[in-house]
Amino acid sequence: MVAPAKTVPAKKQALAARKAALKGVHATKARKIRTSSTFHLPKTLRLTRKPKYSRKSAPSAPRLNSLNTLKYPLTTETAMKQIEDENTLVFVVDVIANKYQIKQAVKDSFQVEVQKVRTLIRPDGKKKAFVRLSADVDAMEVANRIGFV
């Protein structure tokens, strides 16, 4: 024999529903325990930018290349002495050029191996570069080829 299922009388079920409706479903919600005295807004969704058009019409050209890095060679007496004694060429270069760019510009322009580059900013605001050539290259020969000796 199968036992009959317990059925809740309709009136009792209706009273329970009425009580729940009057009381509300949020009455027994537990409060969140805060561990910090400062309130931080929750992190929200950050979408990636999807521009409709590019803000630049064309990409900008590089400011320096091997042609405009070196301005001109210095032909003073002390520069000539450096060419003879220390195998070093002296150039006035662009102020924003760094040693690596100067070295690359000399290498590209005169097809010589550079050993070391030293720079200084002159009182008139121009940058002077002392370019020491490797031992197998003669600075006087390169100066003659450039045409300032």
DSSP file with accessible surface (Angstrom, degrees, kcal/mol):
  #  RESIDUE AA STRUCTURE BP1 BP2  ACC     N-H-->O    O-->H-N    N-H-->O    O-->H-N    TCO  KAPPA ALPHA  PHI   PSI    X-CA   Y-CA   Z-CA
    1    1 A M              0   0  236      0, 0.0     2,-0.4     0, 0.0     0, 0.0   0.000 360.0 360.0 360.0 136.9    0.0    0.0    0.0
    2    2 A V        -     0   0  137      1,-0.0     3,-0.0     3,-0.0     0, 0.0  -0.789 360.0-123.2 -95.6 132.9    1.3    3.5   -0.9
    3    3 A A        -     0   0   84     -2,-0.4     2,-0.1     1,-0.1     3,-0.1  -0.509  32.1-109.6 -75.1 138.5    1.0    6.2    1.7
    4    4 A P        -     0   0  123      0, 0.0     2,-0.1     0, 0.0    -1,-0.1  -0.428  36.5-106.4 -69.3 140.9   -1.0    9.2    0.5
    5    5 A A        -     0   0   88      1,-0.1     2,-0.4    -2,-0.1    -3,-0.0  -0.429  35.8-108.5 -66.7 142.0    1.1   12.4   -0.1
    6    6 A K        -     0   0  207     -2,-0.1     2,-0.4    -3,-0.1    -1,-0.1  -0.580  36.8-162.7 -73.1 128.9    0.8   15.1    2.5
    7    7 A T        -     0   0  124     -2,-0.4     3,-0.0    -3,-0.0    -1,-0.0  -0.921  14.4-133.0-115.1 134.9   -1.2   18.0    1.0
    8    8 A V        -     0   0   92     -2,-0.4     5,-0.0     1,-0.1    -2,-0.0  -0.741  35.0-107.0 -84.3 132.0   -1.1   21.4    2.6
    9    9 A P     >  -     0   0   82      0, 0.0     4,-2.0     0, 0.0     5,-0.2  -0.255  23.9-122.8 -59.3 145.3   -4.6   22.8    2.9
   10   10 A A  H  > S+     0   0   79      1,-0.2     4,-2.3     2,-0.2     5,-0.2   0.874 109.7  54.8 -59.2 -38.2   -5.3   25.6    0.3
   11   11 A K  H  > S+     0   0  164      1,-0.2     4,-2.2     2,-0.2    -1,-0.2   0.934 108.4  47.9 -65.8 -41.6   -6.2   28.1    3.1
   12   12 A K  H  > S+     0   0  146      1,-0.2     4,-2.0     2,-0.2    -1,-0.2   0.904 112.1  49.8 -65.9 -40.1   -2.9   27.6    4.9
   13   13 A Q  H  X S+     0   0  127     -4,-2.0     4,-2.1     1,-0.2    -1,-0.2   0.915 110.1  50.8 -65.8 -38.8   -0.9   28.0    1.7
   14   14 A A  H  X S+     0   0   61     -4,-2.3     4,-2.4     1,-0.2    -2,-0.2   0.901 109.1  50.8 -67.1 -39.8   -2.7   31.2    0.8
   15   15 A L  H  X S+     0   0   92     -4,-2.2     4,-2.5     2,-0.2    -1,-0.2   0.899 109.1  51.2 -64.4 -39.2   -2.0   32.6    4.3
   16   16 A A  H  X S+     0   0   61     -4,-2.0     4,-2.2     2,-0.2    -2,-0.2   0.917 110.9  48.3 -64.5 -40.1    1.7   31.8    4.0
   17   17 A A  H  X S+     0   0   61     -4,-2.1     4,-2.3     2,-0.2    -2,-0.2   0.904 111.2  50.5 -66.5 -39.7    1.8   33.6    0.6
   18   18 A R  H  X S+     0   0  166     -4,-2.4     4,-2.4     2,-0.2     5,-0.2   0.924 110.1  50.0 -64.7 -42.8   -0.1   36.6    2.0
   19   19 A K  H  X S+     0   0  149     -4,-2.5     4,-2.5     1,-0.2     5,-0.2   0.916 111.3  48.6 -61.8 -43.6    2.4   36.8    4.9
   20   20 A A  H  X S+     0   0   55     -4,-2.2     4,-2.3     1,-0.2    -1,-0.2   0.901 111.3  50.2 -64.7 -38.4    5.4   36.6    2.5
   21   21 A A  H  < S+     0   0   81     -4,-2.3    -2,-0.2     1,-0.2    -1,-0.2   0.894 113.6  44.7 -68.4 -39.6    3.9   39.3    0.2
   22   22 A L  H  < S+     0   0  133     -4,-2.4    -2,-0.2     1,-0.2    -1,-0.2   0.906 117.4  44.3 -70.2 -41.1    3.3   41.7    3.1
   23   23 A K  H  < S-     0   0  136     -4,-2.5    -2,-0.2    -5,-0.2    -1,-0.2   0.872 106.1-134.7 -72.7 -38.6    6.7   41.1    4.7
   24   24 A G     <  -     0   0   36     -4,-2.3     3,-0.4    -5,-0.2    -2,-0.1  -0.049  14.9-101.0  94.8 158.2    8.7   41.3    1.5
   25   25 A V  S    S+     0   0  122      1,-0.2     3,-0.3    -4,-0.1    -1,-0.1   0.612 113.5  58.7 -92.2 -11.2   11.4   39.1    0.2
   26   26 A H  S >  S+     0   0  152      1,-0.2     3,-1.0    -3,-0.1    -1,-0.2   0.299  74.2  98.6-100.6   8.9   14.3   41.4    1.2
   27   27 A A  T 3  S+     0   0   65     -3,-0.4    -1,-0.2     1,-0.2    -2,-0.1   0.844  85.5  42.8 -68.4 -31.0   13.6   41.6    4.9
   28   28 A T  T 3  S+     0   0  119     -3,-0.3    -1,-0.2     2,-0.1     2,-0.2   0.175  77.9 136.0-105.1  19.3   16.2   39.0    6.0
   29   29 A K    <   -     0   0  170     -3,-1.0     2,-0.2     1,-0.1    -3,-0.0  -0.489  55.2-123.1 -70.6 132.6   19.1   40.0    3.7
   30   30 A A        -     0   0   89     -2,-0.2     2,-0.2     1,-0.1    -1,-0.1  -0.479  24.4-114.7 -76.3 144.4   22.4   40.0    5.6
   31   31 A R        -     0   0  235     -2,-0.2     2,-0.3     1,-0.1    -1,-0.1  -0.561  29.2-112.6 -78.3 145.0   24.5   43.2    5.7
   32   32 A K        -     0   0  159     -2,-0.2     2,-0.6     1,-0.1    -1,-0.1  -0.572  27.3-127.3 -77.1 134.0   27.8   43.2    4.0
   33   33 A I        -     0   0  149     -2,-0.3     2,-0.4     2,-0.0    -1,-0.1  -0.727  21.6-149.2 -84.6 121.0   30.7   43.5    6.4
   34   34 A R        -     0   0  161     -2,-0.6     3,-0.0     1,-0.1    -1,-0.0  -0.790  16.4-175.9 -94.0 132.8   33.0   46.4    5.4
   35   35 A T        +     0   0  145     -2,-0.4     2,-0.3     2,-0.0    -1,-0.1   0.470  64.8  61.6-105.6  -5.5   36.6   46.0    6.2
   36   36 A S        -     0   0   66      2,-0.1    -2,-0.0     1,-0.1     0, 0.0  -0.927  67.0-143.8-124.2 149.7   37.8   49.4    5.0
   37   37 A S  S    S+     0   0  127     -2,-0.3     2,-0.4     2,-0.0    -1,-0.1   0.622  84.6  72.7 -84.5 -13.2   36.9   53.0    6.1
   38   38 A T  S    S-     0   0   81      2,-0.0     2,-0.5     0, 0.0    -2,-0.1  -0.835  76.8-135.5-104.3 145.7   37.1   54.3    2.5
   39   39 A F        -     0   0  133     -2,-0.4     2,-0.5     0, 0.0    -2,-0.0  -0.824  17.1-166.9-101.6 128.2   34.6   53.5   -0.2
   40   40 A H        -     0   0  140     -2,-0.5     3,-0.1     3,-0.0    -2,-0.0  -0.966  24.6-119.2-113.9 132.9   35.8   52.6   -3.7
   41   41 A L        -     0   0  138     -2,-0.5     3,-0.1     1,-0.1     2,-0.0  -0.365  40.3-101.8 -63.6 145.3   33.5   52.5   -6.7
   42   42 A P        -     0   0   97      0, 0.0     2,-0.2     0, 0.0    -1,-0.1  -0.341  39.9 -99.1 -68.8 151.6   33.3   49.1   -8.3
   43   43 A K        -     0   0  178     -3,-0.1     2,-0.2     1,-0.0     3,-0.0  -0.533  44.4-162.7 -70.7 134.0   35.3   48.4  -11.4
   44   44 A T        -     0   0  114     -2,-0.2     2,-0.2     1,-0.1    -1,-0.0  -0.642  32.2 -69.7-114.2 175.2   33.1   48.7  -14.5
   45   45 A L        -     0   0  146     -2,-0.2     2,-0.6     1,-0.1    -1,-0.1  -0.407  41.3-159.0 -68.7 130.0   33.6   47.5  -18.1
   46   46 A R        -     0   0  212     -2,-0.2     2,-0.2    -3,-0.0    -1,-0.1  -0.938   9.7-155.5-113.0 111.2   36.3   49.3  -20.1
   47   47 A L        -     0   0  135     -2,-0.6     2,-0.1     1,-0.1     3,-0.1  -0.555  19.8-112.7 -84.5 148.6   35.8   49.0  -23.8
   48   48 A T        -     0   0  108     -2,-0.2     2,-0.2     1,-0.1    -1,-0.1  -0.458  40.5 -97.0 -75.7 152.5   38.7   49.4  -26.2
   49   49 A R        -     0   0  236     -2,-0.1    -1,-0.1     1,-0.1     0, 0.0  -0.471  35.0-175.0 -73.0 138.8   38.6   52.4  -28.5
   50   50 A K        -     0   0  156     -2,-0.2    -1,-0.1    -3,-0.1    -2,-0.0  -0.723  15.0-160.6-131.4  79.2   37.3   51.9  -32.0
   51   51 A P        -     0   0   92      0, 0.0     3,-0.1     0, 0.0    -2,-0.0  -0.314  18.0-143.1 -67.0 146.2   37.8   55.2  -33.9
   52   52 A K  S    S+     0   0  200      1,-0.2     2,-0.3     2,-0.0     0, 0.0   0.767  86.0   6.0 -76.1 -28.5   35.8   55.8  -37.0
   53   53 A Y  S    S-     0   0  154      0, 0.0    -1,-0.2     0, 0.0     2,-0.2  -0.983  87.1 -95.9-149.9 158.1   38.7   57.6  -38.6
   54   54 A S        -     0   0   88     -2,-0.3    -2,-0.0     1,-0.1     0, 0.0  -0.525  23.2-139.6 -78.5 144.9   42.4   58.1  -37.8
   55   55 A R  S    S+     0   0  178     -2,-0.2     2,-0.5     2,-0.0    -1,-0.1   0.664  88.0  64.8 -79.8 -17.0   43.3   61.4  -36.2
   56   56 A K        -     0   0  133      1,-0.1    -2,-0.1     4,-0.0    -1,-0.0  -0.922  69.3-154.1-106.4 134.6   46.5   61.8  -38.2
   57   57 A S  S    S+     0   0  132     -2,-0.5    -1,-0.1     1,-0.2    -3,-0.1   0.871  82.0   2.7 -74.3 -35.1   46.1   62.2  -42.0
   58   58 A A  S    S-     0   0   62      3,-0.0    -1,-0.2     0, 0.0     3,-0.1  -0.995  87.1 -95.8-147.2 149.3   49.6   60.7  -42.7
   59   59 A P        -     0   0  121      0, 0.0     2,-0.1     0, 0.0    -2,-0.0  -0.394  49.0-106.9 -66.3 142.9   52.3   59.2  -40.5
   60   60 A S        -     0   0   91      1,-0.1     3,-0.1    -2,-0.0    -4,-0.0  -0.444  31.5-117.3 -74.1 143.8   55.0   61.8  -39.5
   61   61 A A        -     0   0   82     -2,-0.1    -1,-0.1     1,-0.1    -3,-0.0  -0.422  40.4 -89.3 -75.1 151.8   58.4   61.5  -41.2
   62   62 A P        -     0   0  111      0, 0.0    -1,-0.1     0, 0.0     3,-0.0  -0.367  30.5-137.7 -63.0 141.2   61.4   60.7  -39.0
   63   63 A R  S    S+     0   0  212      1,-0.1     2,-0.4    -3,-0.1    -2,-0.1   0.852  83.5  37.5 -69.9 -36.4   63.0   63.9  -37.7
   64   64 A L        +     0   0   26     32,-0.1     2,-0.3     3,-0.0    -1,-0.1  -0.947  59.2 164.8-121.6 138.6   66.6   62.8  -38.3
   65   65 A N     >  -     0   0   80     -2,-0.4     4,-1.0    -3,-0.0     3,-0.3  -0.831  56.2 -89.2-133.3-180.0   68.2   60.7  -41.0
   66   66 A S  H  > S+     0   0   37     -2,-0.3     4,-0.6     1,-0.2    43,-0.1   0.746 122.5  56.3 -66.4 -18.4   71.9   60.3  -41.9
   67   67 A L  H  4 S+     0   0  140      1,-0.2    -1,-0.2     2,-0.1    -3,-0.0   0.891 114.5  33.1 -80.7 -39.6   71.8   63.3  -44.2
   68   68 A N  H  4 S+     0   0   66     -3,-0.3    -2,-0.2     1,-0.1    -1,-0.2   0.376 101.9  77.1-101.9   8.2   70.6   65.9  -41.8
   69   69 A T  H  < S+     0   0    3     -4,-1.0    25,-2.4     1,-0.1     2,-0.5   0.943  92.4  54.6 -74.0 -50.1   72.3   64.6  -38.6
   70   70 A L  E  <  -A   93   0A  22     -4,-0.6    23,-0.2    23,-0.2    -1,-0.1  -0.737  64.8-179.4 -85.7 122.8   75.7   65.9  -39.7
   71   71 A K  E     -     0   0A 116     21,-2.3    22,-0.2    -2,-0.5    -1,-0.2   0.953  59.8 -38.6 -84.2 -62.0   75.5   69.7  -40.4
   72   72 A Y  E     -A   92   0A  94     20,-1.5    20,-3.1     0, 0.0    -1,-0.3  -0.980  58.3-101.1-161.4 155.2   79.1   70.4  -41.4
   73   73 A P  E     -A   91   0A  34      0, 0.0     2,-0.4     0, 0.0    18,-0.3  -0.556  36.7-119.4 -80.2 148.4   82.7   69.5  -40.5
   74   74 A L        -     0   0   18     16,-2.8    16,-0.3    -2,-0.2    74,-0.0  -0.737  23.8-173.2 -87.5 137.3   84.7   71.9  -38.3
   75   75 A T        +     0   0   82     -2,-0.4    -1,-0.1     4,-0.1    16,-0.0  -0.048  35.9 131.8-120.9  30.3   87.9   73.2  -40.0
   76   76 A T  S  > S-     0   0   65      1,-0.1     4,-2.3     4,-0.0     5,-0.2  -0.259  71.9-103.5 -76.4 170.2   89.5   75.0  -37.1
   77   77 A E  H  > S+     0   0  179      1,-0.2     4,-2.3     2,-0.2     5,-0.2   0.910 122.7  49.2 -60.8 -43.6   93.2   74.6  -36.1
   78   78 A T  H  > S+     0   0   97      1,-0.2     4,-2.0     2,-0.2    -1,-0.2   0.878 109.9  51.9 -66.3 -35.1   92.3   72.4  -33.1
   79   79 A A  H  > S+     0   0    2      2,-0.2     4,-1.8     1,-0.2    -1,-0.2   0.902 109.9  49.2 -66.1 -39.7   90.0   70.2  -35.3
   80   80 A M  H  X S+     0   0   37     -4,-2.3     4,-2.1     1,-0.2    -2,-0.2   0.889 109.1  52.8 -65.8 -37.8   92.9   69.8  -37.8
   81   81 A K  H  X S+     0   0  125     -4,-2.3     4,-3.1     1,-0.2     5,-0.4   0.900 108.0  50.9 -64.5 -38.9   95.2   68.8  -35.0
   82   82 A Q  H  X S+     0   0   36     -4,-2.0     6,-1.6     1,-0.2     4,-1.5   0.866 107.3  53.8 -65.7 -37.4   92.7   66.2  -33.8
   83   83 A I  H  X S+     0   0    2     -4,-1.8     4,-0.6     4,-0.2    57,-0.3   0.937 117.1  37.4 -61.2 -45.4   92.6   64.8  -37.4
   84   84 A E  H  < S+     0   0  122     -4,-2.1    -2,-0.2     2,-0.1    -1,-0.2   0.938 128.2  29.8 -73.5 -48.3   96.4   64.4  -37.5
   85   85 A D  H  < S+     0   0   98     -4,-3.1    -3,-0.2    -5,-0.2    -2,-0.1   0.889 131.3  25.8 -84.5 -42.3   97.1   63.3  -33.9
   86   86 A E  H  < S-     0   0   72     -4,-1.5    -3,-0.2    -5,-0.4    -1,-0.1   0.318  94.3-120.5-110.9   6.0   94.1   61.4  -32.7
   87   87 A N     <  +     0   0   28     -4,-0.6    46,-2.4    -5,-0.3     2,-0.4   0.903  67.6 141.1  56.9  42.3   92.5   60.1  -35.9
   88   88 A T  E     - B   0 132A   0     -6,-1.6     2,-0.3    44,-0.2    44,-0.3  -0.966  44.3-151.4-125.1 130.7   89.3   62.1  -35.1
   89   89 A L  E     - B   0 131A   0     42,-2.9    42,-3.5    -2,-0.4     2,-0.5  -0.785  14.5-146.2 -95.4 145.1   87.0   64.0  -37.3
   90   90 A V  E     + B   0 130A   3     -2,-0.3   -16,-2.8   -16,-0.3     2,-0.3  -0.955  21.9 174.5-117.7 126.1   85.1   66.9  -35.7
   91   91 A F  E     -AB  73 129A   4     38,-2.6    38,-3.3    -2,-0.5     2,-0.5  -0.928  33.3-131.0-126.5 151.6   81.5   67.8  -36.9
   92   92 A V  E     -AB  72 128A   3    -20,-3.1   -21,-2.3    -2,-0.3   -20,-1.5  -0.917  43.0-176.6 -94.9 126.5   78.8   70.2  -35.9
   93   93 A V  E     -AB  70 127A   3     34,-2.6    34,-0.9    -2,-0.5   -23,-0.2  -0.698  33.4 -72.7-122.3 171.6   75.7   68.0  -35.7
   94   94 A D    >   -     0   0   34    -25,-2.4     3,-1.3    -2,-0.2    -1,-0.1  -0.400  42.2-127.7 -64.7 141.3   72.0   68.4  -35.0
   95   95 A V  T 3  S+     0   0   70      1,-0.3    -1,-0.1    -2,-0.1    33,-0.1   0.840 106.6  49.7 -65.3 -32.0   71.3   69.1  -31.3
   96   96 A I  T 3  S+     0   0  106     31,-0.0    -1,-0.3     2,-0.0     2,-0.2   0.517  86.8 108.0 -88.1  -0.8   68.7   66.3  -30.9
   97   97 A A    <   -     0   0    1     -3,-1.3     2,-0.2   -28,-0.1    -4,-0.1  -0.538  58.1-149.8 -76.0 138.6   71.0   63.7  -32.4
   98   98 A N     >  -     0   0   73     -2,-0.2     4,-2.3     1,-0.1     5,-0.2  -0.502  31.4 -94.9-101.0 177.4   72.5   61.1  -30.0
   99   99 A K  H  > S+     0   0  103      1,-0.2     4,-2.6     2,-0.2     5,-0.2   0.868 123.0  52.9 -62.6 -38.5   75.8   59.3  -30.3
  100  100 A Y  H  > S+     0   0  193      1,-0.2     4,-2.3     2,-0.2    -1,-0.2   0.908 110.9  47.0 -63.8 -42.8   74.4   56.2  -31.9
  101  101 A Q  H  > S+     0   0   74      2,-0.2     4,-2.3     1,-0.2    -2,-0.2   0.889 112.5  49.8 -66.0 -39.3   72.7   58.4  -34.6
  102  102 A I  H  X S+     0   0    0     -4,-2.3     4,-2.4     2,-0.2     5,-0.2   0.937 111.1  49.5 -64.4 -44.9   75.9   60.3  -35.2
  103  103 A K  H  X S+     0   0   73     -4,-2.6     4,-2.3     1,-0.2    -2,-0.2   0.927 112.8  47.0 -59.6 -44.4   77.9   57.1  -35.5
  104  104 A Q  H  X S+     0   0   92     -4,-2.3     4,-2.7     1,-0.2    -1,-0.2   0.891 110.5  52.6 -66.2 -38.1   75.4   55.7  -38.0
  105  105 A A  H  X S+     0   0    1     -4,-2.3     4,-2.7     2,-0.2     5,-0.2   0.911 111.1  46.0 -66.1 -42.1   75.4   58.9  -40.0
  106  106 A V  H  X S+     0   0    0     -4,-2.4     4,-2.5     2,-0.2     6,-0.4   0.923 113.3  50.4 -65.8 -41.2   79.2   58.9  -40.3
  107  107 A K  H  X S+     0   0   66     -4,-2.3     4,-1.2    -5,-0.2    -2,-0.2   0.923 115.9  41.6 -62.0 -44.0   79.2   55.2  -41.2
  108  108 A D  H  < S+     0   0   73     -4,-2.7    -2,-0.2     2,-0.2    -1,-0.2   0.900 118.7  44.4 -70.6 -41.3   76.5   55.8  -43.9
  109  109 A S  H  < S+     0   0   46     -4,-2.7    -2,-0.2    -5,-0.2    -3,-0.2   0.889 129.9  19.1 -74.3 -40.8   78.0   59.0  -45.4
  110  110 A F  H  < S-     0   0   35     -4,-2.5    -1,-0.2    -5,-0.2    -3,-0.2   0.390  92.3-126.9-116.8   2.5   81.7   58.1  -45.6
  111  111 A Q     <  +     0   0  146     -4,-1.2     2,-0.3    -5,-0.3    -4,-0.2   0.915  63.7 133.2  51.0  49.8   81.7   54.3  -45.4
  112  112 A V        -     0   0    9     -6,-0.4     2,-0.5    -5,-0.2    -1,-0.2  -0.905  61.4-110.7-126.3 157.1   84.2   54.2  -42.5
  113  113 A E        -     0   0   99     -2,-0.3    21,-2.3    -3,-0.1     2,-0.4  -0.775  30.6-148.5 -89.4 126.3   84.3   52.3  -39.2
  114  114 A V  E     -C  133   0A   5     -2,-0.5    19,-0.2    19,-0.2     3,-0.1  -0.823  15.6-175.4 -98.6 132.9   83.7   54.5  -36.2
  115  115 A Q  E     -     0   0A 111     17,-2.7     2,-0.3    -2,-0.4    18,-0.2   0.882  66.8  -7.2 -90.0 -44.9   85.4   53.6  -32.9
  116  116 A K  E     -C  132   0A 116     16,-1.6    16,-2.8     2,-0.0     2,-0.4  -0.997  52.3-151.6-155.4 148.9   84.0   56.2  -30.6
  117  117 A V  E     -C  131   0A  14     -2,-0.3     2,-0.4    14,-0.2    14,-0.2  -0.995  11.8-176.0-127.2 128.6   81.9   59.3  -30.5
  118  118 A R  E     -C  130   0A  96     12,-2.3    12,-3.5    -2,-0.4     2,-0.3  -0.962  11.0-169.7-118.8 142.8   82.2   62.1  -27.9
  119  119 A T  E     +C  129   0A  45     -2,-0.4     2,-0.3    10,-0.2    10,-0.2  -0.910  12.4 175.4-131.5 157.9   79.8   65.1  -27.9
  120  120 A L  E     -C  128   0A  73      8,-2.1     8,-3.1    -2,-0.3     2,-0.6  -0.974  30.0-122.1-153.1 156.3   79.4   68.5  -26.3
  121  121 A I  E     -C  127   0A  96     -2,-0.3     6,-0.2     6,-0.2     5,-0.0  -0.913  31.8-137.5-100.7 123.9   77.0   71.4  -26.5
  122  122 A R    >   -     0   0   49      4,-3.5     3,-2.2    -2,-0.6    -2,-0.0  -0.315  24.8-106.2 -76.4 162.6   78.8   74.6  -27.4
  123  123 A P  T 3  S+     0   0  146      0, 0.0    -1,-0.1     0, 0.0    -2,-0.0   0.787 120.7  61.0 -60.9 -24.9   78.0   78.0  -25.7
  124  124 A D  T 3  S-     0   0   95      2,-0.1     3,-0.1     1,-0.1    -2,-0.0   0.458 122.4-106.3 -82.4   2.4   76.3   79.1  -28.9
  125  125 A G  S <  S+     0   0   39     -3,-2.2     2,-0.2     1,-0.3    -1,-0.1   0.415  80.0 124.3  94.5  -2.9   73.8   76.2  -28.5
  126  126 A K        -     0   0   92    -32,-0.0    -4,-3.5    -5,-0.0     2,-0.5  -0.610  59.4-122.4 -90.1 154.5   75.2   74.0  -31.3
  127  127 A K  E     -BC  93 121A  28    -34,-0.9   -34,-2.6    -6,-0.2     2,-0.4  -0.825  20.5-158.9-100.3 131.6   76.3   70.4  -30.7
  128  128 A K  E     -BC  92 120A  42     -8,-3.1    -8,-2.1    -2,-0.5     2,-0.4  -0.904   5.4-161.3-109.0 136.4   79.9   69.4  -31.6
  129  129 A A  E     -BC  91 119A   0    -38,-3.3   -38,-2.6    -2,-0.4     2,-0.7  -0.975   9.9-155.7-122.2 129.8   80.8   65.7  -32.1
  130  130 A F  E     -BC  90 118A  30    -12,-3.5   -12,-2.3    -2,-0.4     2,-0.7  -0.920  16.0-165.2-100.9 111.6   84.3   64.2  -32.0
  131  131 A V  E     -BC  89 117A   0    -42,-3.5   -42,-2.9    -2,-0.7     2,-0.5  -0.868   3.3-158.1-106.2 107.2   84.2   61.1  -34.2
  132  132 A R  E     -BC  88 116A 102    -16,-2.8   -17,-2.7    -2,-0.7   -16,-1.6  -0.752  12.8-145.6 -86.4 125.3   87.2   58.8  -33.6
  133  133 A L  E     - C   0 114A   0    -46,-2.4   -19,-0.2    -2,-0.5     6,-0.1  -0.506  25.6 -93.8 -88.6 157.4   87.8   56.5  -36.5
  134  134 A S    >   -     0   0   17    -21,-2.3     3,-1.7    -2,-0.2    -1,-0.1  -0.215  39.9-104.3 -66.9 163.6   89.1   52.9  -36.2
  135  135 A A  T 3  S+     0   0   97      1,-0.3    -1,-0.1     3,-0.1    -2,-0.1   0.802 117.3  59.4 -64.0 -29.4   92.8   52.3  -36.5
  136  136 A D  T 3  S+     0   0  136      2,-0.0     2,-0.4   -23,-0.0    -1,-0.3   0.595  98.2  69.7 -78.0  -8.6   92.6   50.9  -40.0
  137  137 A V  S <  S-     0   0   25     -3,-1.7     2,-0.5   -24,-0.1    -4,-0.1  -0.933  77.1-139.7-111.7 133.7   91.1   54.1  -41.4
  138  138 A D     >  -     0   0   81     -2,-0.4     4,-1.7     1,-0.1     5,-0.1  -0.795   2.0-153.6 -93.8 125.1   93.1   57.3  -41.7
  139  139 A A  H  > S+     0   0    0     -2,-0.5     4,-2.7   -56,-0.3     5,-0.2   0.845  95.6  57.0 -66.0 -34.1   91.1   60.5  -40.7
  140  140 A M  H  > S+     0   0   47    -57,-0.3     4,-2.3     1,-0.2    -1,-0.2   0.909 105.8  50.9 -64.7 -37.4   93.3   62.7  -43.0
  141  141 A E  H  > S+     0   0  127      2,-0.2     4,-2.1     1,-0.2    -1,-0.2   0.914 111.8  46.4 -64.5 -44.5   92.3   60.5  -46.0
  142  142 A V  H  X S+     0   0    2     -4,-1.7     4,-2.5     2,-0.2    -2,-0.2   0.913 110.9  53.0 -65.6 -40.2   88.6   60.8  -45.1
  143  143 A A  H  X>S+     0   0    0     -4,-2.7     4,-2.4     1,-0.2     5,-1.8   0.897 109.6  48.7 -62.9 -39.8   89.0   64.6  -44.6
  144  144 A N  H  <5S+     0   0   88     -4,-2.3    -1,-0.2     2,-0.2    -2,-0.2   0.904 110.4  51.2 -64.2 -41.4   90.6   64.8  -48.1
  145  145 A R  H  <5S+     0   0  142     -4,-2.1    -2,-0.2     1,-0.2    -1,-0.2   0.883 110.8  47.9 -64.0 -39.8   87.8   62.8  -49.6
  146  146 A I  H  <5S-     0   0   54     -4,-2.5    -2,-0.2    -5,-0.1    -1,-0.2   0.902 113.6-125.3 -66.6 -40.3   85.2   65.1  -48.0
  147  147 A G  T  <5S+     0   0   59     -4,-2.4    -3,-0.2    -5,-0.2    -2,-0.1   0.759  78.1 108.5 103.4  30.1   87.1   68.1  -49.3
  148  148 A F      <       0   0   35     -5,-1.8    -4,-0.2   -74,-0.0    -5,-0.1   0.368 360.0 360.0-117.4   7.5   87.9   70.3  -46.3
  149  149 A V              0   0   80     -6,-0.6    -2,-0.0    -9,-0.1   -74,-0.0  -0.948 360.0 360.0-118.3 360.0   91.6   69.6  -46.0
